[in-house]
Amino acid sequence: MKIAIFGGTGDLGRGLAITFAAAGHEIIVGSRSQERADQAAEGLREAYPDGNFVPMENGAAAAAGDMAVLSIPWEGIEQTMPALAEPLAGKVLVTVVNALKFGKNGAMAVLDLPAPSCAHQIQELAPDAKVVVAYNNLPAAGLQARHRIEGDVLVCGKSKEAREAVIALTQDIPGCRGLDAGPLANAIIVEGMTAIIINLNKRYGGEGSINITGLENAPARS
């Protein structure tokens, strides 16, 4: 599958690009300019030489991908999304964007967003895309190093078909399983959990992830 990733130079976007490339997917590296895309793709090739990383400007990347992953700073949503709305129409768009701020007591979720969550804002700006929130809570460093991550990926989105597509893709992340966590309204919980995990990692060390126990009919881990 061709997966367009916007924000492949960020920690989590880079980790997902390497992980999905290792699973055999073609990664289309989108950026605001061809030059920046070329630089991002070259950095990914250095990290994982066996990967297929194709650099493109954002609009072309959105058109070329079968599925897309948005991993940009939350402050850039309004600037980035309008140009992607049309080429992403009808496609699954996975957002790993978290609105966070940092203070003396640690990471905190930003509460005064222009929409209930980053995922909602992205859906409003790309109304015909099938927006799904997932992968926000995975450890970026572990993904980049291609470690096995024993974690659950909570998947939220208004389209059940889109959620199922992302759950299937999650099988390509060693150790992970995707869990259907319901509609897009729950995205604010998934995004906010990232701040909690960052604080737990800082307090106790390591790279924490979410694990849900007690489920009888959940899919097996990859």
C-alpha positions, 0 to 999 in steps of 0.5 A: 500500500502507498501511505502518504505521511505528512510530518515525516521529520517529527519523532512520531511521524518518522517512527511510523514511516520507518515502521510501515516501510519495514512492513513493505509499504511504499511511504510517500513523504509529503512536505510543503516543498519538494526540497523539504520532502527530498531532505525528509526522505533522505533522512528516512533512507539513512535511518532505514536504507531498505525502505521505499521513501518517495518525496513529494510536495504535500498536494501530490503526496495526498493524491498519490497515497492510498491512505495518509498519516498526519503528524504535524504540530497542532498549531499548523493544522489550519495552514496545512489542511485546506490544500489537502482537503480535495486530494484526501477526499474519500481516503482514510486520514490517520491523525496523530496530532496532539495539542500539548503544552508544557509547564513546570508540572509537566505536559498538559493537554491544550483545552482552548482549541477551535474544535473539540479535538485536533481530529475534529478540527482536521475533519472540519477542514477536510470534510470528505476525508475519513479522519481517524485518530490512532497511534498518538500514544505509541513511543516514537523512539521505539518505533524509530528503533523498530523495537517490539512494542507491547501496546494497544492502539485506540482507534476512533473515527466516525467511519467504521470502515475507516476504523477497521482499515486502521486496525488492519494496518496496526498489525504491521507494528510488531507487538501492537493491536488496534482496538475499535474505541468508537466515534471521533468524539472520543478523540479528545481522550486519546489525544489527551492521554499523550500528555499523561504518558509523557508525564509517566515516562518522565516520572518513572522512566522508560517508554510507556504505552497503553495496554487494555486488559480483560477483553475476551474477543479482542484481536491478537497482538501482531 
